[in-house]
């Protein structure tokens, strides 16, 4: 089975913050891989813009080093040189006049225009204002906005208002790279493309759902940002919320931007407020070889969480009574992201108590080893009675599709190409972002009022013991965190 590559129209892409870490690690390598795949041609212009003083040749050298580091084995020497030839650079002041005339001179009237705001949110408004002031916005223009999109509901609303002064909603692409992952999109294919699952996708048949995003790394070089944000703002309000929405949403009328985002918004608005006893915060300690959170953050009394576990309830007809357990943390036992849909027991076991308890679990693995696994109950082979065991029907993509087909594009590759196509399906809408903050802000407000420090947990563990009790009191267990 050959993978289809659908070319996009010629475009000019300006990357504000073109010398930054995100541009080097993700944006430019993603564009290079799409160029290698033949998705766009050499008539594209990729323009870096930042405050750092350098010329185009120096920026090409910087990006060439990034390609060596992050795109090993992609393309040949001639392809690489053709890609680098598309690159140019403008030294630019987001809040002043320097560089804007030079940037205007590089833009073409017969091309799609995209502007990637790979900068601090405090500069979003300034960039939007300057783009309009210098006549760089036309009907094809679109902007890409990186998270964090606000720090709370008030700041998110203010940011939405600022961007709305200069852009229509259909021109604003709020990017969440989790939505570009192949398996995340497969959630919708599994649910809405298979008659097998959709009739069972409700509280009548689903006991509970677990969403886990575990990391082995600490806060590292993100210490200043992370100590200000914490796991709730950095992960739950956006990444885990989006996974929850895709799992719980109603079938949209069609797979198109607004119908999909309308259904996600309904899920967020149906979420019940979270009781304080249904949230566990944690903060990792050191292990002798790695420092603890407070040492890395540079704040000996930091009360910022690096771990969150919570129980969420959705008050609608489909999910009333079915809990959703969300968990994310740093310095945990393994790096893994998965969604587990745990179905209820059979209403009556004809095999007796000695057969044990068995459940069907649909597991969607986002990383590593992307794939889907359905646990089914069968008879254990051999004589001696009816003994039941659980076995997986496993579709690890690398095995099922072959290594070439399972070499999925990076999330940024897919999402940037969607920006050029003008497809907002996998991007968040303004009201969706605000609704997510409206749900998370009260949780954070309780912590700020109580001033309770997060619970300590060991590096390499599954988080605080209290997170286990969050499930145990409901007669359930977290799935093991394993690679």
C-alpha angles and dihedrals in degrees: 000000000000121000114240119230112197111199120229127220119269112278146178114226121191115197111201106202089032093162094051131108096257093052092050099042102036120003102051095037089050091051091047092053091050089050090051089051090054097245094133135014140233092271089079121104122213111192124190118206127184143133092257110105111236139120129245093264092056091049091050089053090050092051092044088060090050092051090051089053102040107028103048112175096008116132130334133273095273092049091049092051091047089053094048089050089065091060126097133162138217125193101224141176112217091202099037141044100264114120100001096106090050091049092050089053092059097053120096125215096218097055137081108257122216128175119198113205099207090162140094113296089241088072097050094090094045092051093047091050094048093047090057095040090057095044096246096135120088133158092281095049121115135172130217115214121197125212142286087078097186131328096245140351096286094050092045090052091048091050092049090051091050094052092043089061090067108020139043116238091251089061095055118087112189102195126214108175092206089071090059094060113113095230093048089058089046087064088074092044091051094048103039101026098053123063087199095075111028096070089055096044099103145074093278092069107016117080096189144324127232124200116189129180108176127177131191095204126085127225092282113162092000092068098119094047096040096049087056096044110030128192095297095058096032099047117002100049092054120009100035092037090056092050090049091051094050091049095046105033124113118246109279118228088248139350096267133120104262099036090052094045092045090059093046090052091053090056093052092048091050093055113115119230110268116245114230089242091058095063129074121191123196141181123201123240130212126268103205094266099051126044123243124253096264093051092050092045091050091231116108093196099039115153094190116128124234092182134048131181120175144163117230130190128200116210104211136102095264099050109022107137096013112110124215114210115202124192134174135158149147128245092026129150097274142357107256141137120194145150117216120195105198112200124208124261119268108273091242131013113219090189098068133236093296090068089068130217118308132179138185112237124185109204123192110195114204097176144044110012096009112223150108128260129188117196113215132180119240139164114274107244118253140054126292107080139303107318115171128213135175119240131178127243092210128195104181100178095222090057099037098044102027127249095283096050092043093053090102123195114257113261091251091055092058096040096049090050089050088055090055091047090050093239113146098177094111095042129086122251121223097250090048091056092048093049090053091053091047088059098044099040095072090052091053091044091059091053092049091050095047096041090208113161119235117264115261121243134181123257108253094027132110093255132269119344089238089068089061090052090053086069100031093061087059092049092252137110134218115245114252116268105235136146 
